[in-house]
Amino acid sequence: MRSFNATRPLVAIMAVGIGRAALDAAIDLIEKLFRDVKAIDIV
């Protein structure tokens, strides 16, 4: 258990990094989808 407790902060930092990467990917995808929707003029 001692080794797990020593690495817990590193695991948390990696989890935050993965979460941030997922958020950035989701934002890019949404921006791309809305850009495509804006390019289509529905009149």
N, C-alpha and C positions, 0 to 999 in steps of 0.2 A: 504493500500500500504506500510505502514511503516514496517509491519511484513515481507512482501515479500522482501523488500530491505535488511532487516536484515538477511534473510536466503539465499540470493542469493549466497554468497561465499560458503556456505555449499553445495548447489545444484551443483555448478560448480565443487567442489572437488569430489562429488559423481559421476558426469558425467565423469570426467577424470578417476576415478577409474574403472568405467564400461567400458570405452573405452580401458583402458589398459588391463583389463581382456579379452575383446573381441580380442584384438591384440595378446595376449599370446595364447589364444585358437586357433586362426587362424594359428599362427606360429607352434604350436604343430601339428595341423592337416596337414599342408603342409609338415612338416618334416616326419610325419608318412607316408604320401602318397609317398614321394620321397624315403623313406627307403624301402617301398614295391616295388617300381619300380626298385631300384638298386638291390634288392634281386633276381629279375627275369633276368636271362641271356638270352638275345635274340641273337642267333648266326646264 
